[in-house]
């Protein structure tokens, strides 16, 4: 955890220097996410995006590809390709819900459930444990700062109204384990 001494926010820093420090921190986050993705790929033969989609189908099934796309913040074509790969491994199945071939719901198969139960998510577990150590104000500041960054780097569509999956009150002892999320 960085402490206040590690974060240089002197008045003498010009906005460009602050901007560079922020970009460097974002690169560090990206590097940690890349390490995590490599670990998951090497040890479980699945990409992080596939695992995220599999978990969300598990949590929200039956679910349409459109609804899944919104939950995971990916476009329909990307999610469709991921679902195709998950279906090839017999982790999910498509169920037609009408005569329209395009209308299908996704469900996790028994093979998919077994995979989910045996595939740990180390980065999420470590992050979740560390997040629980913070007080509610610190967690709120992190979330607010990330939302501001997304808004600043994004296409002008505000993320402030997007509901988060985990409320601050869930960080207490009654919170679900990360593998239950």
C-alpha positions as a Markdown table, in Angstrom:
| # | Residue | x | y | z |
|---|---|---|---|---|
| 1 | Unk | 0.0 | 0.0 | 0.0 |
| 2 | Unk | 1.4 | 3.4 | -0.9 |
| 3 | Unk | 1.6 | 5.8 | 2.0 |
| 4 | Unk | 1.4 | 9.6 | 1.8 |
| 5 | Unk | 5.2 | 9.8 | 1.6 |
| 6 | Unk | 5.3 | 7.7 | -1.6 |
| 7 | Unk | 2.8 | 10.0 | -3.4 |
| 8 | Unk | 4.5 | 13.2 | -4.4 |
| 9 | Unk | 1.9 | 15.9 | -4.7 |
| 10 | Unk | 3.9 | 19.1 | -4.2 |
| 11 | Unk | 2.7 | 22.5 | -5.2 |
| 12 | Unk | 5.8 | 22.9 | -7.3 |
| 13 | Unk | 4.7 | 20.1 | -9.7 |
| 14 | Unk | 3.3 | 21.4 | -12.9 |
| 15 | Unk | 0.2 | 19.7 | -14.3 |
| 16 | Unk | 2.3 | 17.9 | -17.0 |
| 17 | Unk | 4.4 | 16.3 | -14.2 |
| 18 | Unk | 1.3 | 15.2 | -12.3 |
| 19 | Unk | -0.2 | 13.9 | -15.6 |
| 20 | Unk | 3.0 | 11.8 | -16.1 |
| 21 | Unk | 2.8 | 10.4 | -12.6 |
| 22 | Unk | -0.8 | 9.4 | -13.1 |
| 23 | Unk | 0.0 | 7.7 | -16.5 |
| 24 | Unk | 2.9 | 5.9 | -14.8 |
| 25 | Unk | 0.5 | 4.5 | -12.1 |
| 26 | Unk | -1.9 | 3.5 | -14.8 |
| 27 | Unk | 0.9 | 1.6 | -16.5 |
| 28 | Unk | 1.8 | -0.1 | -13.3 |
| 29 | Unk | -1.9 | -1.2 | -12.9 |
| 30 | Unk | -1.8 | -2.5 | -16.5 |
| 31 | Unk | 1.4 | -4.4 | -15.8 |
| 32 | Unk | -0.2 | -6.1 | -12.8 |
| 33 | Unk | -3.3 | -7.0 | -14.8 |
| 34 | Unk | -1.1 | -8.4 | -17.6 |
| 35 | Unk | 0.8 | -10.6 | -15.0 |
| 36 | Unk | -2.5 | -11.8 | -13.7 |
| 37 | Unk | -3.8 | -12.6 | -17.2 |
| 38 | Unk | -0.6 | -14.6 | -18.0 |
| 39 | Unk | -1.0 | -16.5 | -14.8 |
| 40 | Unk | -4.6 | -17.4 | -15.5 |
| 41 | Unk | -3.8 | -18.3 | -19.2 |
| 42 | Unk | -0.7 | -20.4 | -18.2 |
| 43 | Unk | -2.3 | -22.3 | -15.3 |
| 44 | Unk | -5.9 | -22.7 | -16.4 |
| 45 | Unk | -5.8 | -22.4 | -20.2 |
| 46 | Unk | -8.4 | -19.7 | -20.3 |
| 47 | Unk | -8.2 | -16.0 | -20.8 |
| 48 | Unk | -9.2 | -13.5 | -18.2 |
| 49 | Unk | -12.0 | -12.2 | -20.5 |
| 50 | Unk | -13.3 | -15.7 | -20.9 |
| 51 | Unk | -13.2 | -16.3 | -17.2 |
| 52 | Unk | -15.0 | -13.0 | -16.5 |
| 53 | Unk | -17.7 | -13.9 | -18.9 |
| 54 | Unk | -18.0 | -17.4 | -17.5 |
| 55 | Unk | -18.4 | -16.1 | -14.0 |
| 56 | Unk | -21.0 | -13.6 | -15.1 |
| 57 | Unk | -23.0 | -16.2 | -16.9 |
| 58 | Unk | -22.8 | -18.4 | -13.8 |
| 59 | Unk | -24.0 | -15.5 | -11.6 |
| 60 | Unk | -26.8 | -14.2 | -13.9 |
| 61 | Unk | -28.0 | -17.3 | -15.9 |
| 62 | Unk | -30.0 | -17.5 | -17.9 |
| 63 | Unk | -28.7 | -14.4 | -19.6 |
| 64 | Unk | -28.7 | -13.1 | -23.2 |
| 65 | Unk | -25.5 | -12.2 | -25.0 |
| 66 | Unk | -26.6 | -8.5 | -25.1 |
| 67 | Unk | -27.2 | -8.4 | -21.3 |
| 68 | Unk | -23.8 | -10.1 | -20.7 |
| 69 | Unk | -22.1 | -7.6 | -23.0 |
| 70 | Unk | -23.4 | -4.7 | -20.9 |
| 71 | Unk | -22.3 | -6.4 | -17.6 |
| 72 | Unk | -18.8 | -7.0 | -18.8 |
| 73 | Unk | -18.5 | -3.7 | -20.8 |
| 74 | Unk | -17.6 | -5.4 | -24.1 |
| 75 | Unk | -19.3 | -5.2 | -27.5 |
| 76 | Unk | -21.6 | -8.0 | -28.6 |
| 77 | Unk | -19.3 | -9.4 | -31.3 |
| 78 | Unk | -16.4 | -9.8 | -28.7 |
| 79 | Unk | -18.8 | -11.5 | -26.2 |
| 80 | Unk | -20.2 | -13.7 | -29.0 |
| 81 | Unk | -16.7 | -14.9 | -29.9 |
| 82 | Unk | -15.9 | -15.5 | -26.2 |
| 83 | Unk | -19.1 | -17.5 | -25.8 |
| 84 | Unk | -18.2 | -19.5 | -28.9 |
| 85 | Unk | -14.9 | -20.5 | -27.3 |
| 86 | Unk | -16.6 | -21.3 | -23.9 |
| 87 | Unk | -19.2 | -23.4 | -25.7 |
| 88 | Unk | -16.4 | -25.4 | -27.5 |
| 89 | Unk | -15.0 | -26.3 | -24.1 |
| 90 | Unk | -18.5 | -27.2 | -22.9 |
| 91 | Unk | -18.5 | -24.5 | -20.2 |
| 92 | Unk | -21.7 | -22.8 | -21.4 |
| 93 | Unk | -24.6 | -23.8 | -23.6 |
| 94 | Unk | -27.0 | -21.7 | -25.7 |
| 95 | Unk | -30.7 | -22.2 | -25.3 |
| 96 | Unk | -33.1 | -20.8 | -27.9 |
| 97 | Unk | -35.9 | -18.8 | -26.3 |
| 98 | Unk | -38.0 | -18.2 | -29.4 |
| 99 | Unk | -38.4 | -19.1 | -33.0 |
| 100 | Unk | -35.9 | -16.3 | -33.8 |
| 101 | Unk | -32.5 | -18.0 | -34.0 |
| 102 | Unk | -30.8 | -14.8 | -32.7 |
| 103 | Unk | -32.6 | -14.9 | -29.4 |
| 104 | Unk | -30.7 | -17.3 | -27.1 |
| 105 | Unk | -29.9 | -17.4 | -23.4 |
| 106 | Unk | -26.7 | -18.7 | -22.0 |
| 107 | Unk | -26.3 | -21.1 | -19.1 |
| 108 | Unk | -23.2 | -22.7 | -17.5 |
| 109 | Unk | -22.9 | -26.4 | -17.9 |
| 110 | Unk | -21.8 | -28.8 | -15.2 |
| 111 | Unk | -18.3 | -28.8 | -16.7 |
| 112 | Unk | -18.3 | -25.0 | -16.5 |
| 113 | Unk | -19.5 | -25.0 | -12.9 |
| 114 | Unk | -16.7 | -27.5 | -12.0 |
| 115 | Unk | -14.2 | -25.3 | -13.7 |
| 116 | Unk | -15.4 | -22.2 | -11.9 |
| 117 | Unk | -15.2 | -23.9 | -8.5 |
| 118 | Unk | -11.6 | -25.1 | -9.2 |
| 119 | Unk | -10.2 | -22.0 | -10.9 |
| 120 | Unk | -8.9 | -19.5 | -8.3 |
| 121 | Unk | -8.6 | -15.8 | -9.2 |
| 122 | Unk | -5.4 | -14.8 | -7.3 |
| 123 | Unk | -5.4 | -11.1 | -8.2 |
| 124 | Unk | -9.1 | -10.7 | -7.2 |
| 125 | Unk | -8.6 | -12.5 | -3.9 |
| 126 | Unk | -5.5 | -10.4 | -3.0 |
| 127 | Unk | -7.3 | -7.2 | -4.1 |
| 128 | Unk | -10.5 | -8.1 | -2.2 |
| 129 | Unk | -8.5 | -8.9 | 1.0 |
| 130 | Unk | -6.6 | -5.6 | 0.8 |
| 131 | Unk | -9.8 | -3.6 | 0.0 |
| 132 | Unk | -11.5 | -5.0 | 3.1 |
| 133 | Unk | -8.6 | -3.5 | 5.2 |
| 134 | Unk | -9.5 | 0.0 | 4.1 |
| 135 | Unk | -12.1 | 2.1 | 5.7 |
| 136 | Unk | -15.2 | 3.1 | 3.8 |
| 137 | Unk | -13.9 | 6.6 | 3.1 |
| 138 | Unk | -10.7 | 5.3 | 1.5 |
| 139 | Unk | -12.7 | 2.8 | -0.6 |
| 140 | Unk | -15.0 | 5.7 | -1.7 |
| 141 | Unk | -12.0 | 7.8 | -2.7 |
| 142 | Unk | -10.5 | 5.0 | -4.8 |
| 143 | Unk | -13.8 | 4.4 | -6.5 |
| 144 | Unk | -14.4 | 8.1 | -7.1 |
| 145 | Unk | -10.9 | 8.6 | -8.4 |
| 146 | Unk | -11.2 | 5.6 | -10.8 |
| 147 | Unk | -14.5 | 6.9 | -12.1 |
| 148 | Unk | -13.0 | 10.3 | -12.7 |
| 149 | Unk | -10.1 | 8.7 | -14.6 |
| 150 | Unk | -12.4 | 6.7 | -16.7 |
| 151 | Unk | -14.4 | 9.8 | -17.5 |
| 152 | Unk | -11.3 | 11.8 | -18.3 |
| 153 | Unk | -9.8 | 9.1 | -20.6 |
| 154 | Unk | -13.1 | 8.0 | -22.0 |
| 155 | Unk | -15.3 | 9.2 | -24.9 |
| 156 | Unk | -17.3 | 11.7 | -22.8 |
| 157 | Unk | -19.9 | 9.3 | -21.5 |
| 158 | Unk | -20.0 | 9.6 | -17.7 |
| 159 | Unk | -19.4 | 6.5 | -15.7 |
| 160 | Unk | -20.7 | 8.1 | -12.5 |
| 161 | Unk | -24.2 | 6.7 | -13.0 |
| 162 | Unk | -23.0 | 3.2 | -13.8 |
| 163 | Unk | -23.9 | 0.9 | -10.9 |
| 164 | Unk | -21.0 | -1.1 | -9.4 |
| 165 | Unk | -21.2 | -4.8 | -8.7 |
| 166 | Unk | -20.0 | -4.4 | -5.1 |
| 167 | Unk | -21.4 | -1.9 | -2.6 |
| 168 | Unk | -19.2 | -0.5 | 0.1 |
| 169 | Unk | -21.4 | -2.1 | 2.8 |
| 170 | Unk | -20.6 | -5.5 | 1.3 |
| 171 | Unk | -16.9 | -5.1 | 2.3 |
| 172 | Unk | -17.7 | -6.2 | 5.9 |
| 173 | Unk | -17.6 | -9.7 | 7.2 |
| 174 | Unk | -20.9 | -10.6 | 5.5 |
| 175 | Unk | -19.4 | -9.9 | 2.0 |
| 176 | Unk | -19.3 | -12.8 | -0.4 |
| 177 | Unk | -16.0 | -14.4 | -1.1 |
| 178 | Unk | -14.4 | -13.2 | -4.3 |
| 179 | Unk | -15.0 | -16.5 | -6.0 |
| 180 | Unk | -18.7 | -16.1 | -5.2 |
| 181 | Unk | -18.9 | -12.8 | -7.0 |
